[in-house]
Amino acid sequence: MQFDDVVLQCFLKHQLQLFPETVAESLEEAEHFLEECMAVVVDSPEAVLEYFDTAGIDLDGADQDTILEADEVFEVGDGRYLIVEG
C-alpha cells in the first residue's frame, strides 16, 4: 500500500499513542514501518468498523466512537483513518 505524506506525517506525530517509544523519525522510516506492519488507510468510520469486523477482532458491542478511539486507529484529519496493528 502506498502512503501519502499526510498519512505519514499523521503517524509520525501520533505514533506514541500506540507505541511506548518512537518507531520512526522520518517520512521514509514511517513508510517502511507502516508497510512492514501492513497498515491500512480507510475512508470512513464505517470502514474502520468493517476492517475490525473482517479481521475477526472482537468488538464486544463497542460503538463507532469507541472504535475510533482505539490506540490502533489514527485520524488522518481529512476523513481518512490509518489503522496500524502494533
mmCIF file as gemmi writes it, N, C-alpha and C atoms, coordinates in Angstrom:
data_model
loop_
_atom_site.group_PDB
_atom_site.id
_atom_site.type_symbol
_atom_site.label_atom_id
_atom_site.label_alt_id
_atom_site.label_comp_id
_atom_site.label_asym_id
_atom_site.label_entity_id
_atom_site.label_seq_id
_atom_site.pdbx_PDB_ins_code
_atom_site.Cartn_x
_atom_site.Cartn_y
_atom_site.Cartn_z
_atom_site.occupancy
_atom_site.B_iso_or_equiv
_atom_site.pdbx_formal_charge
_atom_site.auth_seq_id
_atom_site.auth_asym_id
_atom_site.pdbx_PDB_model_num
ATOM 1 N N . MET Axp A 1 ? 0.854 -1.177 0 1 0 ? 1 A 1
ATOM 2 C CA . MET Axp A 1 ? 0 0 0 1 0 ? 1 A 1
ATOM 3 C C . MET Axp A 1 ? 0.896 1.235 0 1 0 ? 1 A 1
ATOM 4 N N . GLN Axp A 2 ? 0.517 2.21 -0.777 1 0 ? 2 A 1
ATOM 5 C CA . GLN Axp A 2 ? 1.224 3.49 -0.816 1 0 ? 2 A 1
ATOM 6 C C . GLN Axp A 2 ? 0.632 4.415 0.244 1 0 ? 2 A 1
ATOM 7 N N . PHE Axp A 3 ? 1.493 5.092 0.98 1 0 ? 3 A 1
ATOM 8 C CA . PHE Axp A 3 ? 1.052 6.045 1.991 1 0 ? 3 A 1
ATOM 9 C C . PHE Axp A 3 ? 1.491 7.439 1.555 1 0 ? 3 A 1
ATOM 10 N N . ASP Axp A 4 ? 0.548 8.384 1.5 1 0 ? 4 A 1
ATOM 11 C CA . ASP Axp A 4 ? 0.917 9.736 1.103 1 0 ? 4 A 1
ATOM 12 C C . ASP Axp A 4 ? 1.509 10.486 2.306 1 0 ? 4 A 1
ATOM 13 N N . ASP Axp A 5 ? 2.061 11.661 2.039 1 0 ? 5 A 1
ATOM 14 C CA . ASP Axp A 5 ? 2.754 12.422 3.074 1 0 ? 5 A 1
ATOM 15 C C . ASP Axp A 5 ? 1.836 12.806 4.232 1 0 ? 5 A 1
ATOM 16 N N . VAL Axp A 6 ? 0.574 13.056 3.967 1 0 ? 6 A 1
ATOM 17 C CA . VAL Axp A 6 ? -0.361 13.429 5.031 1 0 ? 6 A 1
ATOM 18 C C . VAL Axp A 6 ? -0.512 12.282 6.021 1 0 ? 6 A 1
ATOM 19 N N . VAL Axp A 7 ? -0.652 11.068 5.512 1 0 ? 7 A 1
ATOM 20 C CA . VAL Axp A 7 ? -0.776 9.886 6.364 1 0 ? 7 A 1
ATOM 21 C C . VAL Axp A 7 ? 0.522 9.661 7.14 1 0 ? 7 A 1
ATOM 22 N N . LEU Axp A 8 ? 1.647 9.771 6.467 1 0 ? 8 A 1
ATOM 23 C CA . LEU Axp A 8 ? 2.934 9.55 7.118 1 0 ? 8 A 1
ATOM 24 C C . LEU Axp A 8 ? 3.183 10.582 8.217 1 0 ? 8 A 1
ATOM 25 N N . GLN Axp A 9 ? 2.856 11.827 7.958 1 0 ? 9 A 1
ATOM 26 C CA . GLN Axp A 9 ? 3.035 12.87 8.966 1 0 ? 9 A 1
ATOM 27 C C . GLN Axp A 9 ? 2.116 12.639 10.166 1 0 ? 9 A 1
ATOM 28 N N . CYS Axp A 10 ? 0.911 12.191 9.908 1 0 ? 10 A 1
ATOM 29 C CA . CYS Axp A 10 ? -0.021 11.86 10.988 1 0 ? 10 A 1
ATOM 30 C C . CYS Axp A 10 ? 0.577 10.771 11.863 1 0 ? 10 A 1
ATOM 31 N N . PHE Axp A 11 ? 1.111 9.728 11.248 1 0 ? 11 A 1
ATOM 32 C CA . PHE Axp A 11 ? 1.704 8.644 12.022 1 0 ? 11 A 1
ATOM 33 C C . PHE Axp A 11 ? 2.903 9.144 12.831 1 0 ? 11 A 1
ATOM 34 N N . LEU Axp A 12 ? 3.769 9.913 12.214 1 0 ? 12 A 1
ATOM 35 C CA . LEU Axp A 12 ? 4.94 10.43 12.929 1 0 ? 12 A 1
ATOM 36 C C . LEU Axp A 12 ? 4.528 11.262 14.147 1 0 ? 12 A 1
ATOM 37 N N . LYS Axp A 13 ? 3.516 12.071 13.98 1 0 ? 13 A 1
ATOM 38 C CA . LYS Axp A 13 ? 3.069 12.955 15.055 1 0 ? 13 A 1
ATOM 39 C C . LYS Axp A 13 ? 2.41 12.2 16.206 1 0 ? 13 A 1
ATOM 40 N N . HIS Axp A 14 ? 1.693 11.108 15.891 1 0 ? 14 A 1
ATOM 41 C CA . HIS Axp A 14 ? 0.868 10.429 16.896 1 0 ? 14 A 1
ATOM 42 C C . HIS Axp A 14 ? 1.311 9.006 17.226 1 0 ? 14 A 1
ATOM 43 N N . GLN Axp A 15 ? 2.473 8.577 16.763 1 0 ? 15 A 1
ATOM 44 C CA . GLN Axp A 15 ? 2.885 7.19 16.954 1 0 ? 15 A 1
ATOM 45 C C . GLN Axp A 15 ? 2.965 6.761 18.418 1 0 ? 15 A 1
ATOM 46 N N . LEU Axp A 16 ? 3.189 7.685 19.325 1 0 ? 16 A 1
ATOM 47 C CA . LEU Axp A 16 ? 3.304 7.32 20.738 1 0 ? 16 A 1
ATOM 48 C C . LEU Axp A 16 ? 1.961 6.951 21.367 1 0 ? 16 A 1
ATOM 49 N N . GLN Axp A 17 ? 0.858 7.152 20.635 1 0 ? 17 A 1
ATOM 50 C CA . GLN Axp A 17 ? -0.431 6.695 21.159 1 0 ? 17 A 1
ATOM 51 C C . GLN Axp A 17 ? -0.51 5.172 21.12 1 0 ? 17 A 1
ATOM 52 N N . LEU Axp A 18 ? 0.308 4.547 20.281 1 0 ? 18 A 1
ATOM 53 C CA . LEU Axp A 18 ? 0.28 3.095 20.143 1 0 ? 18 A 1
ATOM 54 C C . LEU Axp A 18 ? 1.556 2.441 20.659 1 0 ? 18 A 1
ATOM 55 N N . PHE Axp A 19 ? 2.669 3.102 20.505 1 0 ? 19 A 1
ATOM 56 C CA . PHE Axp A 19 ? 3.958 2.524 20.868 1 0 ? 19 A 1
ATOM 57 C C . PHE Axp A 19 ? 4.583 3.289 22.03 1 0 ? 19 A 1
ATOM 58 N N . PRO Axp A 20 ? 5.308 2.58 22.918 1 0 ? 20 A 1
ATOM 59 C CA . PRO Axp A 20 ? 5.903 3.243 24.076 1 0 ? 20 A 1
ATOM 60 C C . PRO Axp A 20 ? 7.079 4.144 23.726 1 0 ? 20 A 1
ATOM 61 N N . GLU Axp A 21 ? 7.642 3.965 22.545 1 0 ? 21 A 1
ATOM 62 C CA . GLU Axp A 21 ? 8.747 4.811 22.11 1 0 ? 21 A 1
ATOM 63 C C . GLU Axp A 21 ? 8.65 5.044 20.615 1 0 ? 21 A 1
ATOM 64 N N . THR Axp A 22 ? 9.369 6.029 20.138 1 0 ? 22 A 1
ATOM 65 C CA . THR Axp A 22 ? 9.357 6.386 18.72 1 0 ? 22 A 1
ATOM 66 C C . THR Axp A 22 ? 9.859 5.215 17.87 1 0 ? 22 A 1
ATOM 67 N N . VAL Axp A 23 ? 9.094 4.875 16.842 1 0 ? 23 A 1
ATOM 68 C CA . VAL Axp A 23 ? 9.493 3.787 15.936 1 0 ? 23 A 1
ATOM 69 C C . VAL Axp A 23 ? 9.955 4.318 14.583 1 0 ? 23 A 1
ATOM 70 N N . ALA Axp A 24 ? 9.677 5.6 14.313 1 0 ? 24 A 1
ATOM 71 C CA . ALA Axp A 24 ? 10.093 6.218 13.052 1 0 ? 24 A 1
ATOM 72 C C . ALA Axp A 24 ? 10.342 7.7 13.295 1 0 ? 24 A 1
ATOM 73 N N . GLU Axp A 25 ? 11.373 8.214 12.63 1 0 ? 25 A 1
ATOM 74 C CA . GLU Axp A 25 ? 11.713 9.621 12.805 1 0 ? 25 A 1
ATOM 75 C C . GLU Axp A 25 ? 11.659 10.421 11.508 1 0 ? 25 A 1
ATOM 76 N N . SER Axp A 26 ? 11.435 9.756 10.391 1 0 ? 26 A 1
ATOM 77 C CA . SER Axp A 26 ? 11.359 10.445 9.101 1 0 ? 26 A 1
ATOM 78 C C . SER Axp A 26 ? 10.202 9.871 8.305 1 0 ? 26 A 1
ATOM 79 N N . LEU Axp A 27 ? 9.832 10.557 7.235 1 0 ? 27 A 1
ATOM 80 C CA . LEU Axp A 27 ? 8.766 10.047 6.37 1 0 ? 27 A 1
ATOM 81 C C . LEU Axp A 27 ? 9.136 8.688 5.801 1 0 ? 27 A 1
ATOM 82 N N . GLU Axp A 28 ? 10.391 8.522 5.406 1 0 ? 28 A 1
ATOM 83 C CA . GLU Axp A 28 ? 10.844 7.255 4.826 1 0 ? 28 A 1
ATOM 84 C C . GLU Axp A 28 ? 10.752 6.123 5.851 1 0 ? 28 A 1
ATOM 85 N N . GLU Axp A 29 ? 11.203 6.386 7.085 1 0 ? 29 A 1
ATOM 86 C CA . GLU Axp A 29 ? 11.121 5.368 8.134 1 0 ? 29 A 1
ATOM 87 C C . GLU Axp A 29 ? 9.667 5.029 8.453 1 0 ? 29 A 1
ATOM 88 N N . ALA Axp A 30 ? 8.821 6.049 8.481 1 0 ? 30 A 1
ATOM 89 C CA . ALA Axp A 30 ? 7.405 5.821 8.761 1 0 ? 30 A 1
ATOM 90 C C . ALA Axp A 30 ? 6.785 4.951 7.674 1 0 ? 30 A 1
ATOM 91 N N . GLU Axp A 31 ? 7.091 5.255 6.425 1 0 ? 31 A 1
ATOM 92 C CA . GLU Axp A 31 ? 6.539 4.47 5.324 1 0 ? 31 A 1
ATOM 93 C C . GLU Axp A 31 ? 7.001 3.017 5.402 1 0 ? 31 A 1
ATOM 94 N N . HIS Axp A 32 ? 8.279 2.818 5.654 1 0 ? 32 A 1
ATOM 95 C CA . HIS Axp A 32 ? 8.811 1.46 5.758 1 0 ? 32 A 1
ATOM 96 C C . HIS Axp A 32 ? 8.14 0.722 6.922 1 0 ? 32 A 1
ATOM 97 N N . PHE Axp A 33 ? 8.009 1.373 8.062 1 0 ? 33 A 1
ATOM 98 C CA . PHE Axp A 33 ? 7.394 0.748 9.228 1 0 ? 33 A 1
ATOM 99 C C . PHE Axp A 33 ? 5.943 0.373 8.942 1 0 ? 33 A 1
ATOM 100 N N . LEU Axp A 34 ? 5.185 1.29 8.345 1 0 ? 34 A 1
ATOM 101 C CA . LEU Axp A 34 ? 3.775 1.02 8.069 1 0 ? 34 A 1
ATOM 102 C C . LEU Axp A 34 ? 3.611 -0.1 7.049 1 0 ? 34 A 1
ATOM 103 N N . GLU Axp A 35 ? 4.513 -0.166 6.086 1 0 ? 35 A 1
ATOM 104 C CA . GLU Axp A 35 ? 4.465 -1.268 5.122 1 0 ? 35 A 1
ATOM 105 C C . GLU Axp A 35 ? 4.734 -2.597 5.814 1 0 ? 35 A 1
ATOM 106 N N . GLU Axp A 36 ? 5.713 -2.628 6.707 1 0 ? 36 A 1
ATOM 107 C CA . GLU Axp A 36 ? 6.045 -3.847 7.445 1 0 ? 36 A 1
ATOM 108 C C . GLU Axp A 36 ? 4.887 -4.301 8.331 1 0 ? 36 A 1
ATOM 109 N N . CYS Axp A 37 ? 4.176 -3.339 8.907 1 0 ? 37 A 1
ATOM 110 C CA . CYS Axp A 37 ? 3.036 -3.648 9.785 1 0 ? 37 A 1
ATOM 111 C C . CYS Axp A 37 ? 1.767 -3.983 9.002 1 0 ? 37 A 1
ATOM 112 N N . MET Axp A 38 ? 1.837 -3.803 7.691 1 0 ? 38 A 1
ATOM 113 C CA . MET Axp A 38 ? 0.669 -3.998 6.835 1 0 ? 38 A 1
ATOM 114 C C . MET Axp A 38 ? -0.48 -3.084 7.273 1 0 ? 38 A 1
ATOM 115 N N . ALA Axp A 39 ? -0.128 -1.848 7.584 1 0 ? 39 A 1
ATOM 116 C CA . ALA Axp A 39 ? -1.13 -0.845 7.967 1 0 ? 39 A 1
ATOM 117 C C . ALA Axp A 39 ? -2.029 -0.543 6.775 1 0 ? 39 A 1
ATOM 118 N N . VAL Axp A 40 ? -3.22 -0.067 7.076 1 0 ? 40 A 1
ATOM 119 C CA . VAL Axp A 40 ? -4.166 0.277 6.022 1 0 ? 40 A 1
ATOM 120 C C . VAL Axp A 40 ? -4.748 1.665 6.274 1 0 ? 40 A 1
ATOM 121 N N . VAL Axp A 41 ? -5.187 2.294 5.203 1 0 ? 41 A 1
ATOM 122 C CA . VAL Axp A 41 ? -5.885 3.57 5.279 1 0 ? 41 A 1
ATOM 123 C C . VAL Axp A 41 ? -7.29 3.332 4.749 1 0 ? 41 A 1
ATOM 124 N N . VAL Axp A 42 ? -8.273 3.771 5.526 1 0 ? 42 A 1
ATOM 125 C CA . VAL Axp A 42 ? -9.67 3.634 5.108 1 0 ? 42 A 1
ATOM 126 C C . VAL Axp A 42 ? -10.304 5.02 5.068 1 0 ? 42 A 1
ATOM 127 N N . ASP Axp A 43 ? -11.427 5.116 4.37 1 0 ? 43 A 1
ATOM 128 C CA . ASP Axp A 43 ? -12.031 6.411 4.059 1 0 ? 43 A 1
ATOM 129 C C . ASP Axp A 43 ? -13.17 6.865 4.958 1 0 ? 43 A 1
ATOM 130 N N . SER Axp A 44 ? -13.526 6.074 5.972 1 0 ? 44 A 1
ATOM 131 C CA . SER Axp A 44 ? -14.663 6.474 6.797 1 0 ? 44 A 1
ATOM 132 C C . SER Axp A 44 ? -14.668 5.708 8.115 1 0 ? 44 A 1
ATOM 133 N N . PRO Axp A 45 ? -15.405 6.222 9.093 1 0 ? 45 A 1
ATOM 134 C CA . PRO Axp A 45 ? -15.551 5.483 10.355 1 0 ? 45 A 1
ATOM 135 C C . PRO Axp A 45 ? -16.189 4.108 10.135 1 0 ? 45 A 1
ATOM 136 N N . GLU Axp A 46 ? -17.121 4.04 9.2 1 0 ? 46 A 1
ATOM 137 C CA . GLU Axp A 46 ? -17.767 2.758 8.905 1 0 ? 46 A 1
ATOM 138 C C . GLU Axp A 46 ? -16.746 1.748 8.377 1 0 ? 46 A 1
ATOM 139 N N . ALA Axp A 47 ? -15.797 2.221 7.585 1 0 ? 47 A 1
ATOM 140 C CA . ALA Axp A 47 ? -14.765 1.343 7.048 1 0 ? 47 A 1
ATOM 141 C C . ALA Axp A 47 ? -13.822 0.855 8.143 1 0 ? 47 A 1
ATOM 142 N N . VAL Axp A 48 ? -13.62 1.669 9.185 1 0 ? 48 A 1
ATOM 143 C CA . VAL Axp A 48 ? -12.817 1.229 10.331 1 0 ? 48 A 1
ATOM 144 C C . VAL Axp A 48 ? -13.524 0.057 11.01 1 0 ? 48 A 1
ATOM 145 N N . LEU Axp A 49 ? -14.824 0.208 11.266 1 0 ? 49 A 1
ATOM 146 C CA . LEU Axp A 49 ? -15.595 -0.876 11.875 1 0 ? 49 A 1
ATOM 147 C C . LEU Axp A 49 ? -15.555 -2.134 11.02 1 0 ? 49 A 1
ATOM 148 N N . GLU Axp A 50 ? -15.727 -1.968 9.714 1 0 ? 50 A 1
ATOM 149 C CA . GLU Axp A 50 ? -15.699 -3.097 8.79 1 0 ? 50 A 1
ATOM 150 C C . GLU Axp A 50 ? -14.333 -3.788 8.82 1 0 ? 50 A 1
ATOM 151 N N . TYR Axp A 51 ? -13.263 -3.008 8.884 1 0 ? 51 A 1
ATOM 152 C CA . TYR Axp A 51 ? -11.916 -3.577 8.936 1 0 ? 51 A 1
ATOM 153 C C . TYR Axp A 51 ? -11.767 -4.475 10.164 1 0 ? 51 A 1
ATOM 154 N N . PHE Axp A 52 ? -12.141 -3.953 11.336 1 0 ? 52 A 1
ATOM 155 C CA . PHE Axp A 52 ? -12.012 -4.741 12.563 1 0 ? 52 A 1
ATOM 156 C C . PHE Axp A 52 ? -12.897 -5.979 12.516 1 0 ? 52 A 1
ATOM 157 N N . ASP Axp A 53 ? -14.092 -5.835 11.98 1 0 ? 53 A 1
ATOM 158 C CA . ASP Axp A 53 ? -15.004 -6.971 11.873 1 0 ? 53 A 1
ATOM 159 C C . ASP Axp A 53 ? -14.43 -8.037 10.937 1 0 ? 53 A 1
ATOM 160 N N . THR Axp A 54 ? -13.921 -7.622 9.784 1 0 ? 54 A 1
ATOM 161 C CA . THR Axp A 54 ? -13.342 -8.54 8.806 1 0 ? 54 A 1
ATOM 162 C C . THR Axp A 54 ? -12.095 -9.227 9.362 1 0 ? 54 A 1
ATOM 163 N N . ALA Axp A 55 ? -11.333 -8.491 10.169 1 0 ? 55 A 1
ATOM 164 C CA . ALA Axp A 55 ? -10.112 -9.048 10.759 1 0 ? 55 A 1
ATOM 165 C C . ALA Axp A 55 ? -10.425 -10.024 11.893 1 0 ? 55 A 1
ATOM 166 N N . GLY Axp A 56 ? -11.704 -10.112 12.257 1 0 ? 56 A 1
ATOM 167 C CA . GLY Axp A 56 ? -12.097 -11.051 13.306 1 0 ? 56 A 1
ATOM 168 C C . GLY Axp A 56 ? -11.804 -10.548 14.705 1 0 ? 56 A 1
ATOM 169 N N . ILE Axp A 57 ? -11.628 -9.253 14.846 1 0 ? 57 A 1
ATOM 170 C CA . ILE Axp A 57 ? -11.354 -8.665 16.155 1 0 ? 57 A 1
ATOM 171 C C . ILE Axp A 57 ? -12.684 -8.489 16.879 1 0 ? 57 A 1
ATOM 172 N N . ASP Axp A 58 ? -12.766 -9.016 18.091 1 0 ? 58 A 1
ATOM 173 C CA . ASP Axp A 58 ? -13.995 -8.96 18.88 1 0 ? 58 A 1
ATOM 174 C C . ASP Axp A 58 ? -14.27 -7.523 19.295 1 0 ? 58 A 1
ATOM 175 N N . LEU Axp A 59 ? -15.325 -6.962 18.767 1 0 ? 59 A 1
ATOM 176 C CA . LEU Axp A 59 ? -15.691 -5.584 19.076 1 0 ? 59 A 1
ATOM 177 C C . LEU Axp A 59 ? -16.497 -5.49 20.357 1 0 ? 59 A 1
ATOM 178 N N . ASP Axp A 60 ? -16.956 -6.617 20.858 1 0 ? 60 A 1
ATOM 179 C CA . ASP Axp A 60 ? -17.664 -6.716 22.142 1 0 ? 60 A 1
ATOM 180 C C . ASP Axp A 60 ? -18.705 -5.615 22.321 1 0 ? 60 A 1
ATOM 181 N N . GLY Axp A 61 ? -19.476 -5.356 21.279 1 0 ? 61 A 1
ATOM 182 C CA . GLY Axp A 61 ? -20.546 -4.375 21.351 1 0 ? 61 A 1
ATOM 183 C C . GLY Axp A 61 ? -20.078 -2.931 21.342 1 0 ? 61 A 1
ATOM 184 N N . ALA Axp A 62 ? -18.809 -2.701 21.029 1 0 ? 62 A 1
ATOM 185 C CA . ALA Axp A 62 ? -18.274 -1.338 21.014 1 0 ? 62 A 1
ATOM 186 C C . ALA Axp A 62 ? -18.949 -0.519 19.922 1 0 ? 62 A 1
ATOM 187 N N . ASP Axp A 63 ? -19.204 0.741 20.233 1 0 ? 63 A 1
ATOM 188 C CA . ASP Axp A 63 ? -19.805 1.607 19.228 1 0 ? 63 A 1
ATOM 189 C C . ASP Axp A 63 ? -18.716 2.275 18.394 1 0 ? 63 A 1
ATOM 190 N N . GLN Axp A 64 ? -19.132 3.008 17.391 1 0 ? 64 A 1
ATOM 191 C CA . GLN Axp A 64 ? -18.209 3.631 16.444 1 0 ? 64 A 1
ATOM 192 C C . GLN Axp A 64 ? -17.222 4.567 17.151 1 0 ? 64 A 1
ATOM 193 N N . ASP Axp A 65 ? -17.718 5.38 18.086 1 0 ? 65 A 1
ATOM 194 C CA . ASP Axp A 65 ? -16.835 6.316 18.781 1 0 ? 65 A 1
ATOM 195 C C . ASP Axp A 65 ? -15.75 5.585 19.569 1 0 ? 65 A 1
ATOM 196 N N . THR Axp A 66 ? -16.116 4.489 20.207 1 0 ? 66 A 1
ATOM 197 C CA . THR Axp A 66 ? -15.147 3.71 20.978 1 0 ? 66 A 1
ATOM 198 C C . THR Axp A 66 ? -14.08 3.124 20.069 1 0 ? 66 A 1
ATOM 199 N N . ILE Axp A 67 ? -14.479 2.611 18.921 1 0 ? 67 A 1
ATOM 200 C CA . ILE Axp A 67 ? -13.528 2.021 17.976 1 0 ? 67 A 1
ATOM 201 C C . ILE Axp A 67 ? -12.581 3.098 17.442 1 0 ? 67 A 1
ATOM 202 N N . LEU Axp A 68 ? -13.099 4.268 17.155 1 0 ? 68 A 1
ATOM 203 C CA . LEU Axp A 68 ? -12.257 5.343 16.619 1 0 ? 68 A 1
ATOM 204 C C . LEU Axp A 68 ? -11.248 5.849 17.643 1 0 ? 68 A 1
ATOM 205 N N . GLU Axp A 69 ? -11.491 5.588 18.927 1 0 ? 69 A 1
ATOM 206 C CA . GLU Axp A 69 ? -10.565 5.988 19.983 1 0 ? 69 A 1
ATOM 207 C C . GLU Axp A 69 ? -9.527 4.912 20.287 1 0 ? 69 A 1
ATOM 208 N N . ALA Axp A 70 ? -9.598 3.78 19.61 1 0 ? 70 A 1
ATOM 209 C CA . ALA Axp A 70 ? -8.628 2.703 19.836 1 0 ? 70 A 1
ATOM 210 C C . ALA Axp A 70 ? -7.222 3.196 19.49 1 0 ? 70 A 1
ATOM 211 N N . ASP Axp A 71 ? -6.243 2.713 20.235 1 0 ? 71 A 1
ATOM 212 C CA . ASP Axp A 71 ? -4.857 3.133 20.007 1 0 ? 71 A 1
ATOM 213 C C . ASP Axp A 71 ? -4.385 2.847 18.594 1 0 ? 71 A 1
ATOM 214 N N . GLU Axp A 72 ? -4.93 1.818 17.979 1 0 ? 72 A 1
ATOM 215 C CA . GLU Axp A 72 ? -4.514 1.406 16.644 1 0 ? 72 A 1
ATOM 216 C C . GLU Axp A 72 ? -5.062 2.291 15.531 1 0 ? 72 A 1
ATOM 217 N N . VAL Axp A 73 ? -6.003 3.159 15.857 1 0 ? 73 A 1
ATOM 218 C CA . VAL Axp A 73 ? -6.681 3.985 14.858 1 0 ? 73 A 1
ATOM 219 C C . VAL Axp A 73 ? -6.181 5.427 14.956 1 0 ? 73 A 1
ATOM 220 N N . PHE Axp A 74 ? -5.66 5.924 13.854 1 0 ? 74 A 1
ATOM 221 C CA . PHE Axp A 74 ? -5.14 7.289 13.777 1 0 ? 74 A 1
ATOM 222 C C . PHE Axp A 74 ? -6.038 8.084 12.833 1 0 ? 74 A 1
ATOM 223 N N . GLU Axp A 75 ? -6.635 9.153 13.326 1 0 ? 75 A 1
ATOM 224 C CA . GLU Axp A 75 ? -7.444 10.016 12.463 1 0 ? 75 A 1
ATOM 225 C C . GLU Axp A 75 ? -6.498 10.905 11.674 1 0 ? 75 A 1
ATOM 226 N N . VAL Axp A 76 ? -6.517 10.748 10.362 1 0 ? 76 A 1
ATOM 227 C CA . VAL Axp A 76 ? -5.598 11.481 9.499 1 0 ? 76 A 1
ATOM 228 C C . VAL Axp A 76 ? -5.956 12.968 9.464 1 0 ? 76 A 1
ATOM 229 N N . GLY Axp A 77 ? -7.245 13.269 9.545 1 0 ? 77 A 1
ATOM 230 C CA . GLY Axp A 77 ? -7.66 14.662 9.571 1 0 ? 77 A 1
ATOM 231 C C . GLY Axp A 77 ? -8.39 15.108 8.325 1 0 ? 77 A 1
ATOM 232 N N . ASP Axp A 78 ? -8.455 14.264 7.329 1 0 ? 78 A 1
ATOM 233 C CA . ASP Axp A 78 ? -9.149 14.611 6.09 1 0 ? 78 A 1
ATOM 234 C C . ASP Axp A 78 ? -10.272 13.612 5.788 1 0 ? 78 A 1
ATOM 235 N N . GLY Axp A 79 ? -10.771 12.986 6.855 1 0 ? 79 A 1
ATOM 236 C CA . GLY Axp A 79 ? -11.83 11.993 6.694 1 0 ? 79 A 1
ATOM 237 C C . GLY Axp A 79 ? -11.327 10.575 6.612 1 0 ? 79 A 1
ATOM 238 N N . ARG Axp A 80 ? -10.007 10.42 6.506 1 0 ? 80 A 1
ATOM 239 C CA . ARG Axp A 80 ? -9.417 9.082 6.432 1 0 ? 80 A 1
ATOM 240 C C . ARG Axp A 80 ? -8.869 8.666 7.799 1 0 ? 80 A 1
ATOM 241 N N . TYR Axp A 81 ? -8.699 7.347 7.927 1 0 ? 81 A 1
ATOM 242 C CA . TYR Axp A 81 ? -8.168 6.769 9.151 1 0 ? 81 A 1
ATOM 243 C C . TYR Axp A 81 ? -7.078 5.786 8.799 1 0 ? 81 A 1
ATOM 244 N N . LEU Axp A 82 ? -5.975 5.87 9.547 1 0 ? 82 A 1
ATOM 245 C CA . LEU Axp A 82 ? -4.876 4.932 9.411 1 0 ? 82 A 1
ATOM 246 C C . LEU Axp A 82 ? -5.043 3.894 10.521 1 0 ? 82 A 1
ATOM 247 N N . ILE Axp A 83 ? -5.001 2.618 10.147 1 0 ? 83 A 1
ATOM 248 C CA . ILE Axp A 83 ? -5.116 1.535 11.132 1 0 ? 83 A 1
ATOM 249 C C . ILE Axp A 83 ? -3.789 0.795 11.15 1 0 ? 83 A 1
ATOM 250 N N . VAL Axp A 84 ? -3.153 0.769 12.322 1 0 ? 84 A 1
ATOM 251 C CA . VAL Axp A 84 ? -1.852 0.131 12.497 1 0 ? 84 A 1
ATOM 252 C C . VAL Axp A 84 ? -1.997 -0.921 13.579 1 0 ? 84 A 1
ATOM 253 N N . GLU Axp A 85 ? -1.778 -2.165 13.225 1 0 ? 85 A 1
ATOM 254 C CA . GLU Axp A 85 ? -1.821 -3.222 14.23 1 0 ? 85 A 1
ATOM 255 C C . GLU Axp A 85 ? -0.437 -3.391 14.807 1 0 ? 85 A 1
ATOM 256 N N . GLY Axp A 86 ? -0.246 -2.902 16.037 1 0 ? 86 A 1
ATOM 257 C CA . GLY Axp A 86 ? 1.059 -2.964 16.686 1 0 ? 86 A 1
ATOM 258 C C . GLY Axp A 86 ? 1.272 -4.294 17.256 1 0 ? 86 A 1
